[in-house]
Amino acid sequence: MNYHQRLYRTRALMDEVMTAMNNLAGPGGHDLCVKDIRTIVQRRGEFQNRLRECFYNIIDLWPDIPSNEARRFEVSTFISRYRSFRLAVRAADSPGLTEPLCESLRRYSNYLKELDEDMTVILGEFSGSLPCQAKPSLTGIAESLRRFVEDVDDEFFERLIFFHQAPSRPLKWRGSKVAAALFAKHFGLTDSEMNKAFVFPYRGKTYTGLKISSYTTAKGDDRYGIKTILMRYPKK
C-alpha cells in the first residue's frame, strides 16, 4: 500500500469511527445501535495502527512536504480531519456510558494525547487555517457531478483540478464527450490530463479517449446541464 492509499483508507476509517462517535454524542446517544458500538470498540486497534503509520509516512516525507504544494494540501486536509476526530472523541466521552464503550473512549483519548506529543512539529505546522483555503472552493462538486463521475469525493476533483493529479487508473466518465470537454475547458485541463483521469463513452458501449477541441465547438446535447453545474465553481 503506497502513501496516498494509506492516507485515503485511514481517512475513510476515521470518518466511519467519527460518525459512530457523533451518534453517541447526539440525542439518545447512550442507546446506540449495535453497529456503532462495534465500530467504536472493535476497530480501535486497527484505527490506531493505521493512524500511526500515516504519521510515520508524513515524517519520512517531511523534508519535501512544505515546498510541495500538492503534498502540503494532502497532509493539511488529513490533519484537519484528525483534529475533527479528536473533538468527536471529547464530545462522545460523557457520564453514564457503560463498558466497553467507556474504556474504549479512554483508550482513544490517551492514544491521541500520546500521538499529539510525538507529532508536535507536524501539528504545529498546520495549527492555523488550511494553507490552501485561499484556493477556489470545490465543496460539493463530487455530489454535483455524480451523474458524470461515480464513487469519488471532492478531494478527487481537488487533486485533478488544482494539482493535475490523476487517479492510478482512469475512471469511466458517464456523460457525453461534449460534457467532458466543457468540464475540461472550464477548469483548464488538457487532453492528456483528461485521458489520464477518465475514459469516455463511444456509441454507448466501448470507452475511448477524448480530444477536447473536437467537442468544445460542437452543438452537443447538454441534457444534464453541466454548464449550469460548472457555473457554481470558479474557473481556473
N, C-alpha and C positions, 0 to 999 in steps of 0.2 A: 504494500500500500504506500503510495507516494505522499508527499507533504500535503498537496491540495486535497487528495481524497481523505486523508486523516482529519484535516480541519473540517471538511464538509460533513463527514459522518459523525464526528464528535459534536458539531453544532446541532445536527439533527437529533442526536440522543439527548443533548442538553435541553432542546426545545420540548422533547417528549416528557422528560422528568419535570421540567419547569411548568408545563401545563398541568400535570398532576398536582404539583405543589400549589399552583394558583387555585385549583379546585379546592384544595384543602383549606386555603386561606379565605375562600369565599363563603357566602351564607350556606349554612348547613354542611360546612366542610368536614365536620367530625363524623358525618355519615357517608364518608367516601365510598365509592364503588370499589369492588374487589380489584378491578383492573388498575385503578390509580394507586391503591395500596401496594400492589405487586410492583408497579413501576418504580415507586419511590424506594421500596425496601430491597427488592431483588436486583435492581440494576445499578445500585450504588457502587459496588466494586468495579464493575465494567466501566462505568462513567468516570470514576476517579482515575483509573488506569489510563483511559483514553485522554483525559484532560491533561494529565501529567506528560504523556507522550507528546501531545501537541505543543505544550510549553517548551519541552526539551527541543523539539524541532525548531521552534521560533528562536531559541537561544543559539542553536547551531547556525542558523541563517542570519543572526542578528547583524553581523558586520555589513550585510548587503541591504537590510530592510530599510533603514532611514533614508537611503538615497534611491531606493527602487519604489517608484510611485505605486505600481501595481501591487507589490507585496505589502507595502505600507497600508494600502487601503484594505487588503485582505486581512491583515493582522488587526487593524483598528476595528473592523466590523466584528471580528471574533472576540476581541476584548470587550467591546460594547455588550455583546450577548452574554459574556461571562459576568459582567457587572450586574446585568438584569437577573441572572441566575442567583447571584449572591443575595440580592434583595428578596427574591422569591423564597429562599431558604429562611431568611429572617422573618418574613411575613407568615410563613407556614408554621413556624415554631411557636405554639401558643399553649396556655394551660388547658388541661383536660384531655390531652392526647393520650392514647393508650399505646402499649407496646404492640408490635415492634416499631411503630412509627416514631415514637418519642426518641428511642435510642438511635434510629436511623438519622433523624434530623440532627441530633447532637453530633453524630459522626460526620455528616455533611459539613456542618458548621466548623468543627475542629479541623477538618481536612482543608477547607477553604482558607482558614486563618494561616495554616502552615504554608499553603501554596502562595498566598499573598506575600509572605515574608521571603520565600525563595525567589519570587518573580518581581521584586520591588522595582528593579530598573525598567522592566518592560511595562508594568502597570503605570509607573511614573511617567513614562514617555507618552502614554495615551490617557493621561489623567483628566484632560480637559475635553472639549468637544472633539468630535472626529475630524481629523485633518482634511478629509475630503468632503466635508459637508458643504463647502462652497461650490461644489460641482452641481450641475442641474439635477434636480430630484427625479428619480425614476420610480418612486414609490408607487406600487400598484400596477406597474407595467406588465408584469407576468400575468396577472389576472385579466387585464385589459386585452392582452393578445393571446388568451388561452385558445381561441378557435384557430389560431395560426401556428402556435408552438405549444405543445402539451408537456406537462410534467417538468416544468422549470420554475425557478423562483426569480425574484427581482435581481438577485446577485448575478445570475447567468447573463442578464442583459447589461448590467453594470460592467461586468468583465469584457463583454463583447464590444460595447459602445465606447466606454471610457479608455480601456486598455488594449482593445483589439485582441483579446484572448479567446480563442475558440475552444469548444469542448474537445475531449480526447477523440471523439469521432462525431461526424455530422449528425444532426437531428433532422427529422422529417419536418419540412415546412408544409403545413396543412392547407394553406391558402393558395391563391393563384400566383404565378410568377410576376404578374403586374403588381400585386400587393407586396410581394417580396422586394421588387425594385423600388417601390415607393418607400418602404421601410428603410432600405439601404441608402437611398438618396437623402432621406430626412436626417439620418444620423451620420452621413458621410462615410459609409462603409464601401469598400472596393469589391470588385468581382471576387478576387482571391479570398478576402475575409469572409464574404458571404458563403462561398463554396466550401470553406473550411468549417463553417458553423452549421450549414444546412445542406440537405439535398431537396430537390424541388419536383413537384408532380409534373408528369408529362402524359397527356391523353388518359388521365385518370388511373394509370396503373404504375408504370415504372417511374423511377426518380432520376433526375439528371441535374447537371449544373445550371448556373444562371449567368447570363450576360446582361448586366443591368441596362446598358444603353439600348438593347433591343426591346425593352419593355417600358421604359420611362416615357417614351413618346407615343406609345400605343394607346388606343382608346379602349383600354381593358375594362373588364367588369369589376367594379368595386362593390360587390353585393354586401360585403360585411363592413363596409365603411371604414377601412383602415386609415384613410385620410383624416377622418373625424377623430379617431382614436389618437393618432400621432400628434394632433394639434394640442393635446394635453401635456405633451412633453417637449421641452425646448430643443431646437435644432442645435447640432454641434457647430 
